[in-house]
Amino acid sequence: MTSKEKNELQQQFGATVRSTRSAKDLTVRELSRNCNLDHSKISKIEKGKINVTLATLVELAFGLGVHPSELLRGDFKGLTIG
């Protein structure tokens, strides 16, 4: 996977986190309190600025009240692996 594709993947994941948070009517700070992650880290994730670990994905899902797989339901069209 190229660095451009990795960046696109981070952008898609961040957009999914943001839309899920918005649908739950949570602010970034409220989500931060729910999942014990710093609000600035959540903001960076939503902007696609950083890659997340599996542990962070699970913490976000817990804070959002969704199964972790819900945060991986992005549109992966155009991404190639190999």
SVG drawing of the C-alpha trace seen along z (x, -y; Angstrom):
<svg xmlns="http://www.w3.org/2000/svg" viewBox="-27 -19 31 27">
<polyline fill="none" stroke="black" stroke-width="0.4" points="0.0,0.0 1.4,-3.4 1.7,-6.3 -1.0,-8.1 -3.3,-5.1 -2.5,-4.9 -3.4,-8.6 -6.7,-8.1 -7.5,-5.2 -6.8,-7.4 -9.0,-10.1 -11.9,-7.6 -11.5,-6.2 -11.5,-9.7 -14.6,-10.6 -16.4,-7.5 -15.5,-8.4 -16.7,-11.9 -20.0,-10.9 -20.6,-8.3 -19.8,-10.8 -22.1,-13.4 -24.9,-10.8 -24.6,-10.1 -24.8,-13.9 -21.5,-13.9 -18.8,-16.6 -15.2,-15.7 -14.7,-16.5 -17.7,-14.2 -16.2,-11.4 -12.9,-12.0 -14.4,-11.5 -16.3,-8.4 -13.2,-6.6 -10.4,-8.1 -8.5,-9.5 -7.2,-13.0 -9.6,-15.3 -6.7,-16.5 -5.9,-13.0 -9.6,-12.4 -9.5,-15.6 -6.4,-14.4 -8.0,-11.0 -11.1,-12.7 -8.9,-14.8 -7.0,-11.8 -3.8,-13.1 -2.8,-10.0 -3.0,-6.3 -4.7,-4.4 -3.8,-1.2 -6.2,1.6 -6.5,0.6 -7.4,-2.9 -10.0,-1.7 -11.6,0.4 -11.5,-2.5 -13.2,-4.8 -15.9,-2.2 -16.5,-1.8 -16.8,-5.6 -19.2,-5.8 -21.3,-2.8 -20.7,-0.8 -19.0,2.4 -15.5,1.8 -16.5,3.2 -18.8,0.2 -15.8,-2.1 -14.3,0.0 -17.3,-0.3 -15.7,-3.0 -15.6,-3.1 -12.4,-1.3 -12.9,-1.7 -9.7,-2.6 -7.4,-1.2 -5.1,1.6 -3.3,4.0 -0.2,5.8"/>
</svg>
